[in-house]
Amino acid sequence: MELVQSYLLDCPWCGAQTEVTADFSAGNQTFVQDCVVCCSPILVRATCSPLSGEMTELVAVREND
């Protein structure tokens, strides 16, 4: 399994699909990425399995929520 993976998420602001890249070598992470369409900040929470390192949950919410 590759530790750096790309995923498509729906922007919580405008609904457009936005590609995010998560690096699971550091385990769970939270980061902000701007939507490529509306430029609004998206807060991304990525959770991975501690045993396999595979992504178990990927959540995108408005940064200010």
VMD Tcl script that builds the backbone (N, CA, C; Angstrom):
set m [mol new atoms 195]
animate dup $m
set s [atomselect $m all]
$s set {name element resname resid chain x y z} {
  {N N MET 1 A 0.827 -1.183 0.000}
  {CA C MET 1 A 0.000 0.000 0.000}
  {C C MET 1 A 0.871 1.246 0.000}
  {N N GLU 2 A 0.500 2.206 -0.820}
  {CA C GLU 2 A 1.219 3.468 -0.850}
  {C C GLU 2 A 0.758 4.339 0.311}
  {N N LEU 3 A 1.694 5.039 0.928}
  {CA C LEU 3 A 1.347 5.881 2.066}
  {C C LEU 3 A 0.773 7.231 1.631}
  {N N VAL 4 A 1.081 7.675 0.422}
  {CA C VAL 4 A 0.524 8.909 -0.104}
  {C C VAL 4 A -0.537 8.539 -1.132}
  {N N GLN 5 A -1.774 8.959 -0.868}
  {CA C GLN 5 A -2.883 8.597 -1.746}
  {C C GLN 5 A -3.740 9.823 -2.045}
  {N N SER 6 A -4.359 9.835 -3.220}
  {CA C SER 6 A -5.257 10.916 -3.619}
  {C C SER 6 A -6.697 10.425 -3.573}
  {N N TYR 7 A -7.590 11.325 -3.174}
  {CA C TYR 7 A -9.010 11.011 -3.057}
  {C C TYR 7 A -9.823 12.178 -3.610}
  {N N LEU 8 A -11.014 11.887 -4.084}
  {CA C LEU 8 A -11.941 12.927 -4.524}
  {C C LEU 8 A -12.976 13.151 -3.429}
  {N N LEU 9 A -13.150 14.420 -3.067}
  {CA C LEU 9 A -14.137 14.800 -2.070}
  {C C LEU 9 A -15.041 15.871 -2.659}
  {N N ASP 10 A -16.273 15.939 -2.163}
  {CA C ASP 10 A -17.170 17.013 -2.558}
  {C C ASP 10 A -16.917 18.210 -1.644}
  {N N CYS 11 A -16.720 19.365 -2.245}
  {CA C CYS 11 A -16.509 20.594 -1.479}
  {C C CYS 11 A -17.762 20.883 -0.656}
  {N N PRO 12 A -17.628 21.112 0.658}
  {CA C PRO 12 A -18.798 21.416 1.484}
  {C C PRO 12 A -19.362 22.814 1.231}
  {N N TRP 13 A -18.665 23.630 0.467}
  {CA C TRP 13 A -19.126 24.984 0.151}
  {C C TRP 13 A -19.924 25.000 -1.156}
  {N N CYS 14 A -19.336 24.468 -2.240}
  {CA C CYS 14 A -19.976 24.594 -3.555}
  {C C CYS 14 A -20.389 23.253 -4.169}
  {N N GLY 15 A -19.956 22.136 -3.578}
  {CA C GLY 15 A -20.344 20.815 -4.064}
  {C C GLY 15 A -19.461 20.252 -5.167}
  {N N ALA 16 A -18.502 21.024 -5.656}
  {CA C ALA 16 A -17.614 20.540 -6.717}
  {C C ALA 16 A -16.658 19.479 -6.169}
  {N N GLN 17 A -16.302 18.532 -7.027}
  {CA C GLN 17 A -15.328 17.522 -6.609}
  {C C GLN 17 A -13.938 18.136 -6.572}
  {N N THR 18 A -13.249 17.890 -5.475}
  {CA C THR 18 A -11.907 18.407 -5.264}
  {C C THR 18 A -11.006 17.247 -4.890}
  {N N GLU 19 A -9.826 17.206 -5.474}
  {CA C GLU 19 A -8.871 16.144 -5.169}
  {C C GLU 19 A -8.000 16.559 -3.989}
  {N N VAL 20 A -7.895 15.668 -3.006}
  {CA C VAL 20 A -7.009 15.891 -1.872}
  {C C VAL 20 A -6.004 14.756 -1.823}
  {N N THR 21 A -4.835 15.057 -1.313}
  {CA C THR 21 A -3.784 14.054 -1.170}
  {C C THR 21 A -3.459 13.924 0.310}
  {N N ALA 22 A -3.491 12.702 0.803}
  {CA C ALA 22 A -3.208 12.440 2.211}
  {C C ALA 22 A -1.980 11.550 2.326}
  {N N ASP 23 A -1.106 11.886 3.268}
  {CA C ASP 23 A 0.110 11.120 3.527}
  {C C ASP 23 A -0.070 10.390 4.852}
  {N N PHE 24 A -0.294 9.079 4.786}
  {CA C PHE 24 A -0.581 8.304 5.988}
  {C C PHE 24 A 0.665 7.782 6.694}
  {N N SER 25 A 1.846 8.219 6.267}
  {CA C SER 25 A 3.061 7.789 6.964}
  {C C SER 25 A 3.105 8.377 8.371}
  {N N ALA 26 A 2.386 9.468 8.598}
  {CA C ALA 26 A 2.344 10.109 9.912}
  {C C ALA 26 A 1.091 9.731 10.694}
  {N N GLY 27 A 0.289 8.818 10.182}
  {CA C GLY 27 A -0.939 8.407 10.857}
  {C C GLY 27 A -2.086 9.346 10.561}
  {N N ASN 28 A -3.009 9.483 11.508}
  {CA C ASN 28 A -4.182 10.339 11.330}
  {C C ASN 28 A -3.740 11.787 11.148}
  {N N GLN 29 A -4.537 12.539 10.402}
  {CA C GLN 29 A -4.165 13.927 10.175}
  {C C GLN 29 A -5.378 14.787 9.906}
  {N N THR 30 A -5.203 16.071 10.146}
  {CA C THR 30 A -6.190 17.085 9.834}
  {C C THR 30 A -5.455 18.202 9.113}
  {N N PHE 31 A -6.007 18.639 7.985}
  {CA C PHE 31 A -5.357 19.699 7.226}
  {C C PHE 31 A -6.398 20.508 6.478}
  {N N VAL 32 A -6.005 21.688 6.026}
  {CA C VAL 32 A -6.887 22.575 5.278}
  {C C VAL 32 A -6.402 22.640 3.839}
  {N N GLN 33 A -7.358 22.512 2.928}
  {CA C GLN 33 A -7.051 22.623 1.503}
  {C C GLN 33 A -8.138 23.470 0.854}
  {N N ASP 34 A -7.740 24.387 -0.011}
  {CA C ASP 34 A -8.714 25.233 -0.700}
  {C C ASP 34 A -9.363 24.469 -1.850}
  {N N CYS 35 A -10.652 24.718 -2.054}
  {CA C CYS 35 A -11.384 24.146 -3.184}
  {C C CYS 35 A -10.834 24.741 -4.473}
  {N N VAL 36 A -10.650 23.917 -5.491}
  {CA C VAL 36 A -10.105 24.399 -6.760}
  {C C VAL 36 A -11.135 25.211 -7.550}
  {N N VAL 37 A -12.415 25.107 -7.203}
  {CA C VAL 37 A -13.454 25.830 -7.928}
  {C C VAL 37 A -13.807 27.145 -7.234}
  {N N CYS 38 A -14.185 27.087 -5.945}
  {CA C CYS 38 A -14.643 28.286 -5.249}
  {C C CYS 38 A -13.597 28.914 -4.330}
  {N N CYS 39 A -12.456 28.258 -4.182}
  {CA C CYS 39 A -11.321 28.741 -3.368}
  {C C CYS 39 A -11.622 28.836 -1.877}
  {N N SER 40 A -12.708 28.243 -1.420}
  {CA C SER 40 A -13.034 28.260 0.009}
  {C C SER 40 A -12.207 27.207 0.737}
  {N N PRO 41 A -11.871 27.461 2.014}
  {CA C PRO 41 A -11.062 26.504 2.777}
  {C C PRO 41 A -11.881 25.292 3.218}
  {N N ILE 42 A -11.332 24.112 2.957}
  {CA C ILE 42 A -11.965 22.850 3.343}
  {C C ILE 42 A -11.108 22.210 4.428}
  {N N LEU 43 A -11.715 21.890 5.554}
  {CA C LEU 43 A -11.025 21.179 6.620}
  {C C LEU 43 A -11.182 19.684 6.356}
  {N N VAL 44 A -10.075 18.990 6.165}
  {CA C VAL 44 A -10.090 17.557 5.850}
  {C C VAL 44 A -9.555 16.794 7.048}
  {N N ARG 45 A -10.318 15.801 7.491}
  {CA C ARG 45 A -9.888 14.904 8.572}
  {C C ARG 45 A -9.716 13.511 7.973}
  {N N ALA 46 A -8.487 13.019 8.025}
  {CA C ALA 46 A -8.173 11.708 7.468}
  {C C ALA 46 A -7.775 10.773 8.604}
  {N N THR 47 A -8.449 9.636 8.679}
  {CA C THR 47 A -8.183 8.642 9.716}
  {C C THR 47 A -7.710 7.364 9.043}
  {N N CYS 48 A -6.674 6.749 9.600}
  {CA C CYS 48 A -6.190 5.494 9.026}
  {C C CYS 48 A -6.115 4.415 10.098}
  {N N SER 49 A -6.119 3.179 9.647}
  {CA C SER 49 A -6.002 2.035 10.536}
  {C C SER 49 A -4.575 1.960 11.055}
  {N N PRO 50 A -4.381 1.848 12.365}
  {CA C PRO 50 A -3.019 1.791 12.894}
  {C C PRO 50 A -2.260 0.529 12.477}
  {N N LEU 51 A -2.975 -0.526 12.166}
  {CA C LEU 51 A -2.309 -1.775 11.799}
  {C C LEU 51 A -1.924 -1.820 10.326}
  {N N SER 52 A -2.855 -1.460 9.450}
  {CA C SER 52 A -2.592 -1.584 8.017}
  {C C SER 52 A -2.141 -0.278 7.378}
  {N N GLY 53 A -2.429 0.853 8.013}
  {CA C GLY 53 A -2.117 2.145 7.422}
  {C C GLY 53 A -3.097 2.558 6.340}
  {N N GLU 54 A -4.165 1.770 6.143}
  {CA C GLU 54 A -5.162 2.103 5.129}
  {C C GLU 54 A -6.136 3.139 5.666}
  {N N MET 55 A -6.610 4.014 4.767}
  {CA C MET 55 A -7.556 5.041 5.134}
  {C C MET 55 A -8.875 4.400 5.539}
  {N N THR 56 A -9.401 4.809 6.697}
  {CA C THR 56 A -10.673 4.268 7.167}
  {C C THR 56 A -11.784 5.317 7.131}
  {N N GLU 57 A -11.403 6.599 7.162}
  {CA C GLU 57 A -12.413 7.653 7.115}
  {C C GLU 57 A -11.780 8.918 6.563}
  {N N LEU 58 A -12.525 9.593 5.699}
  {CA C LEU 58 A -12.076 10.861 5.126}
  {C C LEU 58 A -13.283 11.805 5.151}
  {N N VAL 59 A -13.177 12.889 5.909}
  {CA C VAL 59 A -14.285 13.807 6.116}
  {C C VAL 59 A -13.871 15.200 5.672}
  {N N ALA 60 A -14.737 15.865 4.922}
  {CA C ALA 60 A -14.501 17.243 4.490}
  {C C ALA 60 A -15.615 18.121 5.033}
  {N N VAL 61 A -15.240 19.165 5.783}
  {CA C VAL 61 A -16.209 20.098 6.345}
  {C C VAL 61 A -15.740 21.521 6.098}
  {N N ARG 62 A -16.645 22.465 6.265}
  {CA C ARG 62 A -16.271 23.868 6.162}
  {C C ARG 62 A -15.293 24.193 7.282}
  {N N GLU 63 A -14.260 24.943 6.968}
  {CA C GLU 63 A -13.229 25.223 7.964}
  {C C GLU 63 A -13.781 25.902 9.201}
  {N N ASN 64 A -14.771 26.758 9.067}
  {CA C ASN 64 A -15.276 27.528 10.191}
  {C C ASN 64 A -16.403 26.842 10.953}
  {N N ASP 65 A -16.788 25.624 10.553}
  {CA C ASP 65 A -17.877 24.907 11.241}
  {C C ASP 65 A -17.361 24.170 12.456}
}
mol reanalyze $m
mol bondsrecalc $m
mol representation Tube
mol addrep $m
